[in-house]
Amino acid sequence: MDRFNRFVEAISKVFQVIAGIALANITIYTLLDILMRALKRPFSSTLDVITLSGAIVISYSLSYTTLKGNQIRIEFLYERLSQQAQRKLFFITRSISFCLFVFIFINFIMLGLNYLKKHETSMALKLPLYTITFALSAAILLHALVLLGDLVKTIRKNNNG
């Protein structure tokens, strides 16, 4: 299982870098679009680029954020619980989240296959939507694997003490 966790963490780091590049892309593209608008020559694909980049930033940074424990928690409630209750709550929330992300992953794959079948594209850039959907589904699957790793760690901690 340690090899699995190292693999998931390595892929999460790569996805985090991709998310950072997408965030930089949003900043640069927005700046260039503002400059081009001042010159009365705005980009026609701004909505596509910013929307796609935003989706990549959010989905590709999710797994690394969870690995590092930087997600938002309800601390005032969580800290008042006993250690055992905290572990149980953690296990329950991770279990529900894992099931939810597996469900989302399956639906994204089905959506991507539907886009592929119908040859749907984005409006301005004419990017095939299935490629975007499959790229986002990879991030969703990775997050589900992070949650699975958390579940296994929690079970091991409970069994060892």
N, C-alpha and C positions, 0 to 999 in steps of 0.2 A: 504493500500500500504506500510505502514511502516513495517508491519509484513513481507511482501514479501521482502523488501529490507534487513531487518535483517537476514532473512533466506538465501538469496543469499550471503550476506556478510559472514555469518557463514560457508557456504559450500565453499566459495572462500578461506577462511582462511585454511580450511582442505586441499583443493587442493594445496594451497601454501606450506603447510608442506610436502605433497606428492612430490611436485616438488623439494623441498629442499633435500628430501631423495634421489630422483633420481639423483640429481646433485652430492651429496656425493657418490652415487653408481658409477657414471662415474669416479670420481677422484680415488676412492679406486680400482675399477676394472682396470683402466689404470695403476696404480702403480703396482698392482699385475701382470698384463700382462707383463709389462716391466721386472719385477723381474723373471718371469717364462721364458721369452725369453732369459734372461742372462743365465738361467740354461738349455737352449735348450729344453724347454717344454712349448711352448706358448699355450694359451687358443685357442680353435678352434671356440669359440662362441663370440669372441670380437666384431665383426661387429654387430651381432644381439643385444647384450647387450647395446653397446654404442648408436646405432641408436634408439632403443626403449627408452632408458633412456633419450636421447636428445629430442625425441618427447614428452615425458611426461613432461620434464622440461619446454619446450616452451608452450605447450598447457595448462598445469595445473597452470602455473603462470600468464597466460594472464588475467584472470578475476580479480584477486586480484590487479594486476598492474593497470588495468583500474579503478578499484574502488578507488585506492589511487591517481590516476591522474599522474602516473609515466611514462606514455607512451610518445613517442617522438611527439612533435608538431612542427609546423613551427612558432616558437615564433615571429620572426621578422615580419612576415606578420600578425599574429593573434593579436599582441599587438597594431598594428597601426589602427585596426578597432574600431569603436565605440562599446559601451557595447551592444547595440541592434544588431549590425551586428555580434558581437562575439556569441551572443546567437543563432542567426539564423544559422550561420556557424556550431556551435556546434550541433544544431538540425539536420541540413542537413547531416552532416558527421555521426552522430549517427544513423540516419534513414537508410542511405545507408549501414553502417556497420552492423546494425541489420539484414537487408534483406540479406546481403551477408552471415552472419554467420548462419542464418536459412537455406539458400540454401546449404551451406557447410555441416551443420548438417544432412539435409535430404540425401544428397549424401553419407555421411559417413555411415549412417544407411543402405542405399541400398547396398553400397560396403560390409559392414559387413555381411549382409544377403547373398550376393553372395559368400563371403568367407565361410560362414557357410554351404551353399548348396554344395560347391565344396570341403569342408574339406581341405582348403589350410593352410599350416603351414609355419613358418619361416624356413630359410635354416638350420642353425646349431642347434638351440635349439628345433626346431620342435614345437614351440608354435602355437596354433591355431590363425590364423590372425584375425578372427572375434572378439576374445576377446580384442585384441589390438585396433582394429578399433572401437569397442563399447566404450572402455575406453576413447579413444580420442574424440569420439562423445559426451560423457558426458561433457568433458571440453569445447567443442565447444558450446553445449547447454547452459552451465553455463555462458559463455561469452555473448551469445545472451541475456540471462536474465539480465545480468548486463547492457547491452546496452539499453534494454527495460526499466529498472529502471531509467536510465539516461534520457531517452526520457520523461517518465512520470514526473520526477522532473522538467525538462525544461518546459514542458507544464504548470505545476502548477505554476512555477515562472512567466511565461508570463501572466497567467490569474490573478495572485494575485498582479501584479505590475510590 
